Amino acid sequence: MRLDSVRREYPNVPLMALTATANEKVVNDAIRALGMKNEYRYQSSFNRSNLHYEVRKKDGQTLEVIADYIASRPKESGVVYCLSRKDCEKTSQKLQEIARQRPGCNRIRISFYHADLDPHEREQRHREWSNGGVSVLCATVAFGMGIDKPDVRYVIHYSMPKSITHYYQESGRAGRDGDDADCILYYHYKDKKILENLITKSSKNPHSQTTRRQIDQLYGCVQYCEDLFRCRRTMQLEFFGEHFERGKCNKTCDNCKAGRTPDRRDLTEDAKTIINLHTDVSKQKRNGTTLHQITELFRGSKSQAAVKFIDVKKLPGYGAGRNYKKFEIDKIVHALIFERTLVERGESNKGGFTTDYVYLGENALPLLNGQRRFFVDFPKEPHRPEGKENSTIKSTAQGKKALKTKHIESKSTSKASLEKGRPTAKNFSAQTFQIGDSSSDDELEISPLRKHKKTRAPSVLPSDATQELVERIKTLAQNWSEEEKMIGGKNVFYWHILSNNSMKSIASQLPTTVEELKGMGELGENIVEVYGERLVRVVKAFVETKGLEEYLKKKPPSKKHKVTESSRNGTDGVVNNVPMNQSSIVHVLDDEFDAGIDFAMIDLPDSSAGSDSGSRFFPS
């Protein structure tokens, strides 16, 4: 069945369409394809306030830096996204080798995940990572949809994603529990070339509008990576049509933290020089000219790779950019590419090797004729007060020590605001309701009674002891989830039993009796009934073995527990009646979504249900 036939076949049946990430154009395409008219649009903010965004330069030391970052937090879970399946395998092996050389990390496990793996092997690796047996998975986009692990503390992109949409989706796997998480993207311009060639080669028509749109989105991602000034959140959210004030970022992205000021320069004359340099070089060469060669000639390089078979005396533009630094010239020529003054095209030789050659784009002639101007933003030189040391920006080449992102506790949740009354079709068209920010997709409720996040009481124990107890409770929950698996609940993970917030609350409040555990109001009756005694035994044993009995006197008086229907049936306030007969994993063989979808051509998939029996705790 085609999706566009649903409305025709069932004209009076209410129709609802849901999407996690889509810009306005994609939403409008979907609405048109589904034949929806006078629709209501409920839209929540795309902002994830607990995620910390950073773009770093990718160089020869990047794997060392990533390995050090992982080694600095061996008990935390993370994902490293790679460009290809082969990259996943090589990267995971190298990262594990480096990380295991670091103190206390000789047992750290880093694995890989991609679509070529046997389905059973994929499921096994997913489970080991989900339950903490594997710290990091190096993965392609085949690892994504259906992943609901809440405590992913970092998502690292070893290669640039295809678009802002891809990056938002992939980085969004971090921090779904609402706690702080890092999203680090390593960028090198050559990744753009590889991705552009992949897009072109996989297209039936490289000159189609769909291919052009995909390449434009790739260029948008390159510009995101190269931008040194604008807030990362602002750039992401603008892509989805949402206005975001930079001040609300609270310096949780690298650009806001650095606070650089742009110095906009009119480089029209330099752009003309580069265009003419390209024309002059093309007259001397049979084969095409690469962007690297143009850059080197503009700098005045004498390397053989740049000047071979070229008479530089006949090039008026040779060395015209010698006063620029290399990164400044790169910024200039990349800006010419973004504005389509210059274009790169991949061309294959007889041996099957592809080289990207530069040609003049549609905006070259208007610029030469004076119809266009060319501007580039550079970092303005900072004002340095006398008597203070100059500040420097650390690059990954300097940083064998992983830079730890400061956790900023600024998690704000606003109430959903819904207008009262239902407008009629006569006075309304495509009405949109804004829903407040949420740190997790799962927290979204279209309800005026939406609950605010609980504020956790200060810990009774010192912070280091609290964290150690949290790790013990987590290990216990991991073991319990394996028990559940052995008796039929194959998709039960430790966070289904105890959420991160519950573990932290237990470690902070130190319940030493089941009644105190119930009085916390964190756990459902089923959880307390099955695991309550063992939980409080672990808490008491920890306090006694560490000699922390004195801190028990500081505990606030426990609240009297009230039994409610929701607490009796609930598990941990996170999952209620998890259906164990359905796998939570969705395997995507290529790409999990594509902004160039023709929605009118989508067929509804057949649904099938398994027959696995449930566990003693999670009914099927």
N, C-alpha and C positions, 0 to 999 in steps of 0.2 A: 504494500500500500504506500502511495506517495503522501507525504505530509500535507501537500496542498489540497488533497481530496478530503481530509478530515472534516473541514468546515462544510464542504458541499454535501457530504454524506450524512453529517449529523449537525444540521444548522441550529438546533435549539439546545444542544449540549454545551454547558459552560466549558471553556477552554482556558487552560493556564500554561504559560511558557516560562521556564526558569533558566537562568544562566548565571554562572559565577563571575565571569569576566567577559565583557563584550563592550566595545565602544558603540557610540550612537548609531553609526552606519550599519553595523552588524545587527543591532537590535531592530532597526527599521527594516532591514532585509528579511529578518526572521518573521516579523509581524506581517509583512506583505506576503511572504511565502505561505504563512498559515491562514491567510484570509481573515485576520482579526481586525475588527473595526470598533472604534470608540472604546479602545482598551484602557484599562487602568494600569498604571505603571508604578510599582512599588520599588524604590531604589534606595539602597543603603550606601554608605560611604565606602569607597575602595581603600581608604586609609587604614593601614595596620600600624597603630602607634607603637607597638612593642618591638617592631623590627628595626634594626639599625643597618643602614645601607652604606656601602662603600665600594668604590671602583679603584682598583690598583693596577699599576703597570705590570704587564706580563713579561718576564725576562728569563734569563737562564737560571736564576735562583728561585723561581716561583715554587717549584715542587718542594724545595728545602723549607721555604717559608710556610707552605701549607702543612707540611709534616710537623713542623714545630708548633704550629697552631693547634693541630690535632693532639699532639703529645702534651700540650699544656692543659688539656681537658679530656683525659683518657676515658672518663666515665660518662661523657656526654655523647649524644647521638648526633650525627650529621650526614649530609649528602654532598658529594662532589659531582657536579654535572660535567660531562665530557662531550666532545663533538661526535665521536664515533665509537662503535663497539670495540674496535681495536685499541683506541685511546683509553677506554675504561679499563681494559685488562692491564695495559702497560702502566697506567697511572696508579691503579690500586696496588700493584706489585711494588712499584718504586716507593710510594708513600709508606707502605708497611715496612719496607726495608729501612728507610730513613727513620721512621718514628720509633721502631723497636730499638734503635741505638740510643734513644734518649733515656735518661734515668727513670726507672719505674714504669717503663712502657714496653717491656720485653714480651708481654703477652697481648698487646693490643691487636685487634683483628680488623683489617680493612679488606673488604671484598668488592666484587663488581656485579653489575646487574644489567643485562640487555636482552633484546628480543631473540637472540640466537641461542640462548640457554634453553635446555630442556624444561618444559613447564613445571615438572616436579622440582627441579633444581631451583628455578626461579622462586617457587613458593617457599622452599626451604630457606633460601637466602633472605627472602622478605621476612619470614618469621624470626630468624635468628637476629636480624637487625631490629625488628620491631620489639623483641623481648630483651634487647641489650647484649646478646651474645656477640654480635658484630657491631663495632662502634661506628664505622663509616661505610657507606656504599658509594662506589664510583659508578655512575649510571648515565644512560642516555634518557631521552624523554619517554622511553618505554616504561620508566619507573616514575609514576606520577599519579594518575587518576586512581581513586580508590584508596590512596594512602592516607590513613587517618591517625597516624601516630602523633600524639599531641606535643611531645617533649623533644622535638627536633630543635637543637640549640643553634645550629648553623647550617646554612646552605651556601656552598662555595661553587662558583662557576669557573671552572678551569678554562673554559672556552666561552666566547660570547654567544648568547642566544640569538634566535632568528629575528626577534621583534620585542618590543616593549610588552606585548601581550604574553609572549612566552616567558619573559623574565618575571613578570608579575606572578604568573601561575607557578613557575618553578621555585622562585624565592619564597612564595607564599606557603610552601610546605613547612617552613620554620615557624616556631613559636605559636602553634595553635592552642596551647594551654594558656596563652595570655602573658606568659613570662617573656623577658627580653631574649632576643635571638639575633644573630648576626647574619647578614646577607652580603657576601663579598664576591665581587665580580672581577676577574683578572682579564685585562683587555690588551690585545695587540692587533694592529690594523690588518695583519695577514689573515686573521680569522675571518674578517669581512670578505676577503677574496675567496677563501675556501667555501664559505657559505653561499656567496653569490654564484659561484660555479655550480654548486650542488643544486641550487634553485633553478638555474638555467638548464642544466642537464636533465633534471627530473621533469621538466615541463615539455608537453607535446608541442607547444608553440612558444619558443623563447621570447617572441615579440608580442604576446597576448597581454591584455589588460591585467589578467590575473597575475602573470609573472611580473609585470611592471609594478603592481601593487605590493607583491611580496618583497621585491628588491627595495622599493621605497620604504617599507617597514623595516627592512634590514638597515638601511641608511639612517633611519630614525634611531635605531638602537646604537649605531656607531656614534651618532651625534650625542646621544645620552652619555656614552662612555667618555667622550672627549670633552664634554662640558665641565669646566672647572669652577663654575660660578653658581649656577642655578640649583635650587634645592632638588634633591633626587625625588622626593615625594611629589613636589609640584609637577615635575616633568612626567612622572608616571601617571598621576591622576588627571593631568590635562589631556593625556592620550585617551582617557576614558570619558572625557567631557566633564570632568569635575573640577571646580575651582578650589584651590587649596592655598591658604595663606602661609607664607614661609615661616612666620613667627611661631606657628603651631608645631613646627618640626622639632623644636626644643633641642637643636643641634644633635639629632640622632642620624644625620647623614654626614658624609665626609665634607661635602661642600659647605654646609651650614657651620660645621665645626671649624673649618679653615677660615671662613669669613673673607675670602678673597674678593677684591673689587675689580670688575672688568675695565680694561682700558681699550676702548673701541678705536681702531685705526682705519683710516681710508687707505687701502692698498690697491687702488684701481690701477695705478701705473705699474706696480709690481706684477699684477695679474696680466696686464697687457704684455709685459716682458716675457712672462712664462708662456703665454699663448704663442707669441712670435718665436720663442726659443723652440717650442715643439714643432712649429712649421718648418723652421730652418733645419732642425735635426732630421725631420722626415724626408727632406729633400736629399740628404746624404745617405740614408739607410734604406735598404730594400725591405728588411723586416721591420716590424713595428717598433715603437719606442715605449719603454715601460715607465711607470710613474717614478720608480727608484732612479732610473737614469736621468729623467728630467730634473728631479730633485738634486742629484749629485752635480749635474752640469750648472744648475742655477747657483749652487754653492761654490762652484769653481774647483771641484774635485779633479785631481789628476790621476785617479785610479784607473787601471786598465779596463775595468768593468764598465766605467763611464765613458771613457774617451776612445776606446778601441774602434778603429775604422771611421773616426770622426775628425775632421779638421776644425779644431776649436777656434782657429783664427777667423773662420767664416761664420762664427756664431756671436753676434753682437751681445746676446744675453748671457754669454758664458761668464760665470763669476759675479753676476749682478747682485746676487743675494749673499755675498761673502760676509756681510756685516750681521747677518742673522745667525742665531744659534740653530742647531739642527732641529730641535723640537719645534722651534718657531716656523721653520720652513715646512716641516711636516704638517703643522697646523694650517698653514696657508694653502698648500696643495690639496689637503683633505677638504678644506672649505670650498675649493674650486670644484672638487668632485661632488660635494653635497649640493651645490647650486647648479650642477650640470653645465658648468662652463667647460669642464673636462669630463670625459666619460671613460670608464675602463670596460674593455670587452675581453673575455677569455677566448683564446683561439688555440685549437689543438694542432700539433704537428703530426707527421706520419707515424711517429713512434707512440702517439697517444698522450703525450705530455701537453699540458695546458699552460699557456702563458697569458698574463693579462697585459694587453697593450692599451695605450692611451690615445684617444681621438678627441677632436674638438666637439663640444656639445652644443646644444641649441642656444645657449646663452653666451657663447664665445663672441659671435659677431656683434650682438647688441652692445657688449662691453667694449669691444674695439671701436665701435662707432660712437661711443659716448652716450648711449641710451641707458646704460646701467652703471652703477657704482658697485664697488666690491669692498666690504668691510670685514674685519676679523677682530675678535676680542682676545686680548692678551691679559695676563694677570698684571694689575697695577703694582708697581714697586711699593712695598709696605713702608710706612713711616716708622723709623726706628728711633725711639727716644734715647737721648744720650745716657750713657752709663748702664744701658741694658744690653745683654747679649743678643746678637742677631738670631732670629728663629729660622729654622730650616725645616723643610718638608722631607720626611723620611721616605725613601723609595724602597722597593722590595730588595734591590741589590744591596742596600745597607742593612736590611733587616733580617738577620737570621733569627732574631727573636721575634716571635709573632706578636703583632700589635693587638693588645686586648681592648676590645671596645668597652668603654665605661657604660655600665648599666644605669640608665636614667629612669628612675621610678616616676613615670608620668603617664599612668594609664587612666585615661578618662573615658567614661562611658556615659553617653547622653541618652536621655529617654527618647523612644520613638515618638515622633509627632505625627498624628494622623488627623485629618480634618473630619469634623463630625458631619454626618449626613451623606447620603449617596447622591451625587449629581445625576441629572438625567442626560440622555443622549443628545437632547436638543441644545443644552447649554454647555456641553463639554466635549472635548476631543483629546484623546491621549493624555488624560490627566496623570500627573506624576506625583507620588507621595514620597517625601524624603524620610529615610529612616536613619537614626543616629548611628555613629561609629560603633564598630564592634571589632574586637581583637580576633574573633574567630567566626568563620561562617556558621558554625554550629550554634552560636549564641543568638543568632538572628531570630527574633520573634516579632511578628506583626501584631502587637498587642499593646494597649495603653498601660498594662500592668507589668511591663517588663522589669525584671529585677535588676538592681544594681549589683556590681561585684562586691563580694564581702571583703571587708578590710581585715586582714589577718592580725590577730593579737600579737604583741611582741613575745619572743621566745623566752621561756623560763631558763633555758640553758644558754651558755655562751655560744656564739655563732658557729665556731668550729665544731663543737660537740653536737649542735643541732644538725649541721650538715652531715656529720658522720652517722647520726641516727637516721636521717632521711635515707642515706645510702643503704643502711641495713634493712629498713622497712621496704625499700624498693627491691632489694635482693629477695626478700621474703615473698613479695607479690609476684616477682618473676617465677619463683619456684611454684607458687600456687597456680599460676597460669599454665605451667607445664603439666601440673596434675590435672587441670581441667581438660587439657588436650588429650591426655591418656584415657580419659573416661568419656570422650566424645565431643567436647567443645573445642573443635580444632581452630576456631577463630577467636578464642579468648586470649587477650593479651593483658599484661599486668595493669595497664591503665583502665581496663574495664573493671578491675577489682578495686584498685585504689588509684585515684587521680593524683597528679602531682601536688595539687593544692591540699588534698586530704593528707598525703604523706607529710607535707610540711606542717600542717596544722597539728597532726599527732605528735610530731617531733617537737613542736613548739610548746604544746600544752601538757605533754607528758601524762596521759591518762594511765593510771595504774590499776584500774578496775573496769570491768565491763560497763558498769553504770556510768562511770566518768566518760567512757568512750561514747556511750549513747548520748550523754548530755552535751557533747560537742555539737551534735546536730549535723555532722558531716557525712555520716554513713547511713545507708539504708538498713532496715531490719535484717534482710537476708545476709548482707555482708557481716553484720555484727554477730548474727547467729552462727555462721559458718567459721568466721575467722577472728571473732572478737577476743576469745580467750588467748589465742596464740599471739595476737597483736600486743595485748597488755603484758604478756609474759616477756616478750622481746624488749619492751620499753623498760620493765622493771629490771631485767637482767643487764641491760645497757647501763642503767643508772648505778646499779650495784658494782659491776665490774670496773666502771670508770671512777668510782668513788664520788658520785655527784649527788648523794642523798640530801645534802644541805640545800640544794636548789628546789627540792620538792616542797620546802616550806614556803617558797615564793609563789606557788601555784595559786591562781585565783579560785574561789569556791566554784565547784561544778554546778551546772544548771540541771534542774530536774527534767528528765527526758519525757517528751510527749509523743505517744505513738499515734501516727496518722496513717491513713491509707496509702499516701504517696511514699512515706518513708518505709512502710512495710513492704511495698512492692518494688521500690527502687533498689538499685544496687549501690551506686556511689554518687548519685546525683549527676552522673555522666552518661551512663548507658542503662536503659531500662528494657528488659526483655530482648536482648540482642538475638536476632535470628541467626542461629548457627547453621542453618541449611543453605545459606547463601554466602558465597565467598566475597570478602571485602576487597579483593584484589582485581583490578581491571588491567589486563595486559594490552598494551598498544604496540603494534609492530613497527609503526613508523612515527607519525606525528600525532599528538593527542588532540590537536585542534588546528584549524587553519582559518585565518581571517578572510580567506578568499573563497569560502564555501558558497556553493550555489544551493541555497536552501530549498529551492523548488525540486531538486533532484535527490533529496535525502529520503531513504526508505526507513520505515519503522523497523527496528530489529526484533527478531523473535526472542521471546523471553523463555527461560527454562529454569526450573528449580531443582535443586538437589534433594537428596533424601537422607542426609547425614543426621544422626540422632544428636540431641542436645546433651549437655553435661548435667550433672546433679544440681548445678547452681544456675546456669543459664538455660532456660527452657527453649526447646525448638519450636 
